Amino acid sequence: MEFEDRVPFVVRLDTEDRQVLFACGTRLIFPVRQVLLRQHEPSAHVLILLSGWTKVWA
């Protein structure tokens, strides 16, 4: 899958919407190679990557 552009999701939000989104969550910093989510693991949260890289595989 190739994306048309590389504009981050949070940059596309209006300033007010971005502030509301960030106020709803908690900023976390993960160490290198930390597993963030596991397949089939129940969860009720969303992760928004603000900086860095992640790898998704199954």
SEKEBA-14748 format. One record per residue: residue number from 1; residue in three letters; x, y, z of N, C-alpha, C in turn. Coordinates in steps of 0.1 Angstrom, whole numbers, plus 5000, padded with zeros to 4 digits. Layout:
- seq / type / n.east / n.north / n.up / ca.east / ca.north / ca.up / c.east / c.north / c.up
- NUM / ALA / X / Y / Z / X / Y / Z / X / Y / Z
...
***
This chain:
- seq / type / n.east / n.north / n.up / ca.east / ca.north / ca.up / c.east / c.north / c.up
- 1 / MET / 5008 / 4988 / 5000 / 5000 / 5000 / 5000 / 5009 / 5012 / 5000
- 2 / GLU / 5006 / 5021 / 4991 / 5014 / 5034 / 4990 / 5005 / 5046 / 4993
- 3 / PHE / 5009 / 5055 / 5001 / 5002 / 5066 / 5005 / 5005 / 5078 / 4995
- 4 / GLU / 4995 / 5086 / 4992 / 4996 / 5097 / 4982 / 5006 / 5107 / 4987
- 5 / ASP / 5007 / 5110 / 5000 / 5016 / 5120 / 5005 / 5020 / 5115 / 5019
- 6 / ARG / 5029 / 5123 / 5025 / 5034 / 5119 / 5038 / 5031 / 5129 / 5049
- 7 / VAL / 5019 / 5135 / 5048 / 5015 / 5145 / 5058 / 5009 / 5137 / 5070
- 8 / PRO / 5015 / 5139 / 5082 / 5010 / 5132 / 5094 / 4995 / 5135 / 5097
- 9 / PHE / 4989 / 5126 / 5103 / 4975 / 5127 / 5107 / 4973 / 5139 / 5116
- 10 / VAL / 4981 / 5141 / 5126 / 4978 / 5152 / 5136 / 4980 / 5165 / 5129
- 11 / VAL / 4988 / 5166 / 5119 / 4990 / 5179 / 5112 / 4978 / 5183 / 5104
- 12 / ARG / 4970 / 5173 / 5100 / 4958 / 5176 / 5092 / 4947 / 5181 / 5101
- 13 / LEU / 4948 / 5179 / 5114 / 4937 / 5184 / 5123 / 4938 / 5199 / 5125
- 14 / ASP / 4926 / 5205 / 5127 / 4926 / 5219 / 5131 / 4933 / 5220 / 5145
- 15 / THR / 4938 / 5232 / 5148 / 4944 / 5234 / 5161 / 4936 / 5230 / 5173
- 16 / GLU / 4923 / 5234 / 5173 / 4914 / 5231 / 5184 / 4912 / 5216 / 5185
- 17 / ASP / 4910 / 5209 / 5174 / 4908 / 5194 / 5174 / 4920 / 5187 / 5179
- 18 / ARG / 4932 / 5192 / 5175 / 4944 / 5186 / 5179 / 4946 / 5187 / 5194
- 19 / GLN / 4943 / 5199 / 5200 / 4944 / 5202 / 5214 / 4934 / 5192 / 5222
- 20 / VAL / 4922 / 5191 / 5217 / 4912 / 5182 / 5223 / 4917 / 5168 / 5223
- 21 / LEU / 4922 / 5163 / 5212 / 4927 / 5150 / 5211 / 4939 / 5147 / 5221
- 22 / PHE / 4948 / 5156 / 5221 / 4959 / 5154 / 5230 / 4955 / 5155 / 5245
- 23 / ALA / 4945 / 5163 / 5248 / 4940 / 5164 / 5262 / 4933 / 5151 / 5267
- 24 / CYS / 4928 / 5143 / 5257 / 4922 / 5131 / 5261 / 4931 / 5119 / 5264
- 25 / GLY / 4944 / 5121 / 5261 / 4953 / 5110 / 5263 / 4965 / 5113 / 5272
- 26 / THR / 4974 / 5104 / 5273 / 4986 / 5105 / 5281 / 4998 / 5102 / 5272
- 27 / ARG / 5007 / 5111 / 5273 / 5019 / 5109 / 5264 / 5028 / 5099 / 5271
- 28 / LEU / 5032 / 5089 / 5263 / 5041 / 5078 / 5268 / 5053 / 5078 / 5259
- 29 / ILE / 5064 / 5074 / 5265 / 5077 / 5072 / 5258 / 5081 / 5057 / 5260
- 30 / PHE / 5083 / 5050 / 5248 / 5086 / 5036 / 5249 / 5101 / 5034 / 5246
- 31 / PRO / 5107 / 5025 / 5252 / 5121 / 5022 / 5249 / 5122 / 5015 / 5235
- 32 / VAL / 5134 / 5016 / 5229 / 5136 / 5009 / 5216 / 5133 / 4995 / 5217
- 33 / ARG / 5126 / 4990 / 5206 / 5122 / 4976 / 5205 / 5111 / 4971 / 5215
- 34 / GLN / 5105 / 4980 / 5221 / 5094 / 4977 / 5230 / 5082 / 4973 / 5222
- 35 / VAL / 5075 / 4962 / 5225 / 5063 / 4958 / 5219 / 5052 / 4967 / 5224
- 36 / LEU / 5045 / 4973 / 5215 / 5034 / 4982 / 5218 / 5020 / 4975 / 5219
- 37 / LEU / 5018 / 4967 / 5210 / 5005 / 4959 / 5209 / 5008 / 4945 / 5204
- 38 / ARG / 4999 / 4936 / 5208 / 5001 / 4922 / 5204 / 4988 / 4918 / 5197
- 39 / GLN / 4989 / 4910 / 5186 / 4978 / 4906 / 5179 / 4968 / 4898 / 5188
- 40 / HIS / 4955 / 4900 / 5186 / 4945 / 4893 / 5194 / 4944 / 4897 / 5209
- 41 / GLU / 4952 / 4907 / 5213 / 4952 / 4911 / 5227 / 4941 / 4922 / 5228
- 42 / PRO / 4931 / 4919 / 5237 / 4920 / 4929 / 5239 / 4926 / 4942 / 5244
- 43 / SER / 4920 / 4953 / 5238 / 4924 / 4966 / 5242 / 4913 / 4976 / 5240
- 44 / ALA / 4913 / 4987 / 5247 / 4903 / 4997 / 5246 / 4910 / 5011 / 5244
- 45 / HIS / 4921 / 5011 / 5238 / 4928 / 5023 / 5236 / 4934 / 5025 / 5222
- 46 / VAL / 4938 / 5036 / 5218 / 4944 / 5039 / 5205 / 4958 / 5045 / 5208
- 47 / LEU / 4967 / 5041 / 5199 / 4981 / 5047 / 5200 / 4982 / 5057 / 5188
- 48 / ILE / 4987 / 5068 / 5191 / 4991 / 5078 / 5180 / 5006 / 5080 / 5181
- 49 / LEU / 5013 / 5076 / 5171 / 5027 / 5078 / 5171 / 5031 / 5092 / 5167
- 50 / LEU / 5037 / 5100 / 5176 / 5040 / 5114 / 5174 / 5054 / 5116 / 5168
- 51 / SER / 5063 / 5106 / 5171 / 5076 / 5107 / 5166 / 5083 / 5093 / 5166
- 52 / GLY / 5092 / 5091 / 5158 / 5099 / 5078 / 5157 / 5093 / 5069 / 5147
- 53 / TRP / 5097 / 5056 / 5147 / 5092 / 5046 / 5138 / 5087 / 5034 / 5145
- 54 / THR / 5078 / 5027 / 5138 / 5074 / 5014 / 5144 / 5073 / 5004 / 5133
- 55 / LYS / 5073 / 4992 / 5136 / 5071 / 4981 / 5126 / 5059 / 4973 / 5130
- 56 / VAL / 5051 / 4970 / 5120 / 5039 / 4962 / 5122 / 5041 / 4949 / 5115
- 57 / TRP / 5039 / 4938 / 5122 / 5039 / 4925 / 5115 / 5031 / 4915 / 5123
- 58 / ALA / 5027 / 4905 / 5115 / 5018 / 4894 / 5121 / 5023 / 4881 / 5116
***
